[in-house]
Amino acid sequence: MDKKLKQFGIKSIVVLLLIHLAYFIYGYFQFAGIKNINIYTEFYRFKFYDDVSISHFFVSGLLLLLFLIFLLRNHTRQAYSTLNLVKIGGVILLISFLSFSFFISYSFGLNAKLKTELPETDFNTDKALLNVLNPFLYNYTSYSSEKLFNPENILYPKPYPVIKGTESINYDSNGSEYAIEEHRYFSIDTLKLLTSTYEKVNNKADSVFNILGFDKEELTKRIISKKVIKDSTEIVFKGREVNLDYDGDICIFLQNKKLYAPIHGIPVEKQQYQNAVERYKLLYKYKPDSLLYSFQKLDTLLKKYNIETQIQPKLLTKDAFYYRDNNRAPLNGIRNTYDRVALKDKFNTLEKLFYEPNYLHPSIMMIFFTVILVVWLILFLFYVSWNYKNKKQIDKI
């Protein structure tokens, strides 16, 4: 490849990169804002009818036509080896790709503006608030769901979390035998001791396990897991029985550990525990104004994302404390009305835009690469045939 052809290739690529920059800037200023993001929002899919698509079509066509004209006119009189032809083909392929991918730079511009308007730290702050308040956000019909509101979901304070134990109790009434399953809840406790000590006491009927309040046989039934760590043995077992009906510090809002939107980069279990601690403090440790302030921030968040809401923080706070203090009352009047579907769709879309952006949408991917390859093949064949023809004419002279 001679010097002039190299310079021509570099100039062509520089021009294309400048146009990519122009589309990036255009995308940056065209971003409609997080209020207008919905499930149909994408980082631009070539649509064949809007300003980006139309301009893209004409700009790409004009640039490739000019490139071909200057290439054939000024750089087709050389005898190139097979290796040089491969290099030239690679340059033409790169130019073909850059000529048809302006809309991708437009998408990068949208992405950059999104993260300027909603930095990831702010997005995570919003998710953290929703995660803490998640048990207050359900429709009242959801509070009968054992999947969401279950004693085993309580992560704080001690002796929680608990594990459920099921026993089948046989009864005999008037000569008829029948069995009833009884559910009991136990704290999850851990016992660590030297393996040598464990092996000694494990062979004694009267062992140190009596200190725990039950004998060796009972402990064996209660063991959840047992593993050896170096020279120690760790036993995880069902500890003392916990009766939630008589626990005045446990209400239904604590019986849900589900995250509304997990924060990336932090273990889910850690987030669940931190949320449980904060939720417990809001309900039982802090003054009512703290929960009120959290609901006020929730109201601001919903308006920030353009979610229709009828939440009134003072009334919602009043409801939360009423159902905290009347845990046996059926929960059917909590005033937390807002567009749940819209908020969930908004956050699902933002998750994709932040962490799984489709800069090249799957629906046009096959067409995109097919067009690039076809155009590249046409340009390259034109160049090879024209170069061969001109070289042959020169050799005759």
Number of C-alpha atoms within 10 A of each C-alpha: 15 10 8 11 15 13 11 16 18 14 12 18 18 12 12 21 17 11 17 20 17 16 23 23 18 17 25 21 14 13 20 13 13 16 13 11 18 17 13 7 13 19 22 20 20 19 11 12 9 10 10 19 17 13 14 20 15 10 16 17 14 13 17 18 13 11 18 16 12 13 19 18 13 11 18 20 17 13 14 16 10 9 10 13 16 13 13 20 19 14 19 23 19 15 22 23 18 19 24 21 19 25 23 23 25 27 25 21 23 26 22 19 20 20 16 11 13 15 14 15 11 12 16 16 13 17 20 20 18 22 24 24 23 20 23 22 17 15 16 16 9 15 21 12 9 13 13 18 21 16 22 20 21 26 23 21 15 10 16 18 18 24 20 16 13 11 12 11 10 10 12 9 7 6 7 7 9 11 11 10 10 10 10 15 21 21 19 21 17 15 12 15 13 14 15 12 11 17 11 10 14 14 10 11 12 11 14 15 19 13 8 12 11 14 15 19 10 12 18 11 10 17 16 15 11 14 11 13 11 8 9 15 19 17 18 17 21 22 21 15 16 17 11 13 10 8 9 11 14 21 23 21 23 25 22 23 24 19 20 18 18 18 20 11 6 9 10 14 12 10 19 20 17 17 25 25 17 16 22 22 16 19 21 14 11 13 11 16 12 15 23 20 14 18 23 18 16 18 18 12 16 19 13 11 17 17 18 14 14 12 17 15 20 17 14 21 24 16 18 22 16 14 19 20 14 14 17 11 10 11 17 12 11 19 21 22 16 18 14 16 9 16 17 15 15 21 19 14 19 21 17 12 19 14 9 10 17 15 18 18 16 11 10 13 11 10 11 17 13 12 14 20 15 12 18 21 16 11 21 21 13 15 22 16 13 18 21 17 13 16 15 13 11 11 7 6 5
